Amino acid sequence: MKIQPINKKLKLYGFNNLTKTLSFNFYDICYALSQDQHKKYIAYIDEEYNADRLVKILTSVAEIIEANILNIANQDYDPQGASVTMLVAENEVINNQPMEIQENESPGPEAVVGHLDKSHITVHTYPENHPDKGISTFRADIDVSTCGQISPLRALNYLLTSFEPDIAIVDYRVRGFTRDVNGRKYFIDHKINSIQNFISEDTRNKYQMIDVNVYQDNIFHTKMLLKEFNLDHYLFGTEKEELSSSKRRRIKQRIKHEMLEIFSGRNVF
């Protein structure tokens, strides 16, 4: 969805100092009947979302938001998990350096380079499991933080479809301010009243969503929980037909309980 600026002809004094940050917590829930299946699930997730795959996803994010990559650092961890950090710039990169902005377009080259180099995209993964109840949970934390005209909201739908999470906790915040040529401050440079406005209709139809927004501080928060529940989607190494009806019922209750606690952000007894 296109981001609408407050004023398409807004002329700024110097560099746009607004920092826009889009943050995700993605959760994938699984049930495994045995410790061996638990280990296989963790190994599967660890391979599916290893550092190389995450680099490809974040590279696509940079292309979508039209940012230029300055540097990539990635790491796989033992026993499991991975992280990737990517520095991006709004302007074209030549010989690993952002193009210089003309002096009359910026408060000063140090400020420009500093702001551009601090734009970043990061991802960290956290596979874990419940020791007693057969539940495994995979979490991916993603931050897309930009300065200037580029917007992380452009990557929202791509990331949601790339991970297809059971639960997503999404935050968007605009920090700082920029000035127009008359010195007036702007604390946000585009219209938004909900993150949901930027989510595709197909995705919105799949999830139950709740907003908690602080409009006066340009803070937007959306929680998403998958509507449809198919037990086969959550079983690892087992088909539901192999289970008794009572076993299926207990497993379904455990999975739904886990999802409700994550979605609500508190323990439910």
C-alpha positions in Angstrom: 0.0 0.0 0.0 1.3 3.4 -0.9 2.3 5.7 1.9 0.7 9.1 1.6 2.8 12.1 2.7 1.3 14.8 4.7 2.1 17.3 2.0 3.5 16.0 -1.4 5.2 19.4 -2.0 6.6 19.8 1.5 10.1 21.3 1.1 12.5 20.4 3.9 15.4 22.3 5.2 18.3 19.9 4.8 18.1 16.2 5.6 14.9 14.5 6.8 15.9 13.7 10.4 12.8 11.5 11.1 13.6 8.0 12.2 11.0 5.4 11.3 11.2 2.0 12.9 9.1 -1.1 12.1 9.6 -4.0 14.6 8.2 -7.5 14.5 8.0 -10.5 16.8 7.0 -13.4 14.7 6.0 -16.7 16.4 5.6 -20.2 14.9 4.1 -22.9 17.2 4.7 -26.6 16.9 3.7 -29.7 18.9 6.1 -32.8 19.0 5.2 -36.0 20.7 8.7 -37.0 21.7 12.0 -35.4 22.6 13.5 -36.8 19.4 10.8 -35.1 17.4 11.5 -31.9 19.4 15.1 -32.0 18.4 14.2 -32.7 14.7 11.9 -29.7 14.7 14.5 -27.4 16.2 17.0 -28.7 13.6 14.5 -28.1 10.8 13.8 -24.5 12.0 17.5 -23.8 12.5 18.2 -24.9 8.9 15.1 -23.2 7.4 16.0 -19.8 8.9 19.8 -20.0 9.0 21.9 -16.9 8.6 22.2 -17.3 4.8 18.5 -17.5 4.3 17.9 -14.5 6.6 20.5 -12.5 4.6 18.4 -13.1 1.4 15.2 -12.0 3.1 16.8 -8.8 4.5 18.4 -8.1 1.1 14.9 -8.3 -0.5 13.6 -5.9 2.3 16.4 -3.4 1.4 15.3 -3.6 -2.3 11.7 -3.1 -1.5 12.3 0.0 0.6 14.8 1.2 -2.0 17.7 1.4 0.4 21.3 0.7 -0.4 23.2 -1.9 1.6 26.4 -0.6 3.2 27.4 -3.7 5.2 26.1 -7.1 6.3 27.1 -9.0 9.4 25.6 -12.5 10.0 26.1 -15.3 12.4 24.7 -18.8 13.1 24.8 -19.9 16.7 25.4 -23.2 18.5 23.2 -25.0 19.5 20.7 -23.0 17.5 19.6 -19.6 16.3 20.9 -17.0 13.9 21.2 -13.2 13.6 21.8 -10.7 10.8 22.6 -7.0 10.9 22.5 -4.9 7.8 23.4 -1.2 7.5 21.6 0.7 4.8 21.7 4.1 3.2 19.0 6.2 1.5 21.4 7.4 -1.2 23.4 5.5 -3.8 26.5 3.8 -2.6 29.8 4.2 -4.6 32.9 2.3 -3.5 31.2 1.3 -0.2 30.4 4.9 0.6 27.1 6.9 0.5 27.1 9.5 -2.2 27.8 13.0 -0.7 24.9 15.4 -0.4 25.5 18.9 -1.6 26.2 21.4 1.2 23.1 23.4 0.5 21.0 20.3 0.8 22.2 19.3 4.3 23.1 20.7 7.7 26.6 19.2 7.2 28.2 16.1 5.8 28.9 14.6 9.2 25.3 14.7 10.2 24.2 13.2 6.9 26.6 10.3 6.9 25.9 9.6 10.6 22.1 9.4 10.1 22.3 7.4 6.9 24.8 4.9 8.4 22.5 4.4 11.4 19.7 3.1 9.3 19.6 -0.7 9.7 17.8 -3.9 9.3 18.3 -6.7 11.8 16.9 -10.2 12.6 17.4 -12.5 15.4 15.9 -16.0 15.8 15.0 -17.9 19.0 13.9 -21.5 18.8 12.8 -23.0 22.1 10.6 -25.6 23.6 8.5 -26.4 26.7 10.2 -29.2 28.7 7.0 -31.0 29.7 4.0 -30.2 27.4 5.4 -30.9 23.9 5.2 -27.3 22.7 8.0 -25.8 20.6 8.0 -22.1 19.8 10.1 -20.4 17.1 10.5 -16.6 17.5 12.0 -14.2 15.0 12.6 -10.6 16.0 13.0 -8.1 13.1 13.7 -4.4 13.1 13.7 -2.2 10.0 14.8 1.3 11.0 15.3 4.1 8.4 16.1 7.8 8.2 15.1 10.1 5.4 12.5 9.5 2.8 12.6 5.7 2.7 9.9 3.9 4.7 10.1 0.5 6.4 6.3 0.1 6.0 6.9 -0.8 2.3 8.4 -4.1 3.5 5.5 -5.0 5.9 3.6 -7.4 3.6 6.7 -9.0 2.2 7.9 -9.9 5.8 4.5 -11.2 6.8 4.2 -13.5 3.8 7.9 -14.6 4.1 7.4 -15.9 7.6 3.7 -16.7 7.6 3.6 -16.5 11.4 0.9 -18.0 13.7 1.3 -14.8 15.8 2.8 -11.5 14.9 3.4 -8.5 17.2 4.1 -5.4 15.1 5.3 -2.0 16.3 5.8 1.1 14.2 7.2 4.4 15.6 8.3 7.7 14.2 11.0 9.5 16.2 12.5 12.9 16.1 11.5 15.8 13.9 12.4 17.5 10.6 11.9 21.1 9.5 10.5 22.8 6.5 12.2 25.8 4.9 10.3 28.1 7.1 11.6 26.4 10.3 8.3 24.6 11.2 8.8 21.3 12.9 7.2 18.1 11.5 7.1 15.1 13.8 5.7 12.8 11.2 5.8 13.2 7.4 3.0 10.8 6.3 -0.5 9.8 7.2 -1.2 6.8 9.4 -3.8 5.8 12.0 -3.1 2.1 12.1 -0.5 -0.4 10.9 -3.5 -2.4 9.6 -3.9 0.3 6.9 -0.7 -1.0 5.3 -1.5 -4.8 5.5 -2.9 -6.4 2.4 -6.6 -7.5 2.5 -5.7 -11.2 2.0 -3.5 -11.1 5.1 -6.0 -9.1 7.2 -8.6 -11.7 6.4 -6.4 -14.4 7.9 -5.8 -12.8 11.2 -7.6 -11.6 14.3 -6.0 -8.2 14.9 -6.0 -5.7 17.9 -4.5 -2.2 17.9 -3.0 -0.4 20.8 -1.9 3.1 19.5 -0.5 6.2 21.1 -1.3 8.7 18.4 0.1 11.8 20.1 3.6 10.1 20.3 3.4 8.5 16.8 3.5 5.0 18.3 1.5 2.2 16.6 1.1 -1.3 17.9 -0.8 -4.2 16.2 -1.2 -7.8 17.5 -2.1 -10.5 15.0 -3.4 -14.1 15.7 -4.1 -16.6 13.0 -7.9 -17.2 12.8 -8.1 -20.7 11.3 -6.9 -23.6 13.4 -5.8 -26.8 11.7 -4.1 -29.3 14.0 -2.1 -30.8 11.1 -0.4 -27.4 10.7 1.0 -27.6 14.2 2.0 -31.3 14.5 5.6 -32.2 13.7 6.4 -35.7 12.6 2.8 -36.9 13.3 -0.5 -36.9 11.5 -3.6 -36.1 13.5 -5.2 -39.3 12.2 -2.6 -41.3 14.1 -3.9 -39.8 17.4 -7.0 -40.7 19.4 -9.7 -38.1 19.6 -9.0 -37.4 23.3 -5.2 -37.0 22.6 -6.1 -34.6 19.7 -8.3 -32.6 22.0 -5.6 -32.3 24.7 -2.9 -31.2 22.2 -5.3 -28.7 20.6 -6.0 -27.2 24.0 -2.2 -26.9 24.8 -1.4 -25.3 21.5 -4.3 -22.8 21.8 -3.3 -22.0 25.3 0.3 -21.3 24.2 -1.0 -19.0 21.4 -3.3 -17.1 23.7 -0.6 -16.4 26.2 1.8 -15.1 23.5 -1.0 -13.0 21.9 -2.1 -11.5 25.2 1.4 -11.1 26.6 0.6 -12.7 29.9 0.2 -16.1 31.6 -3.3 -17.5 31.4 -4.2 -20.1 34.0 
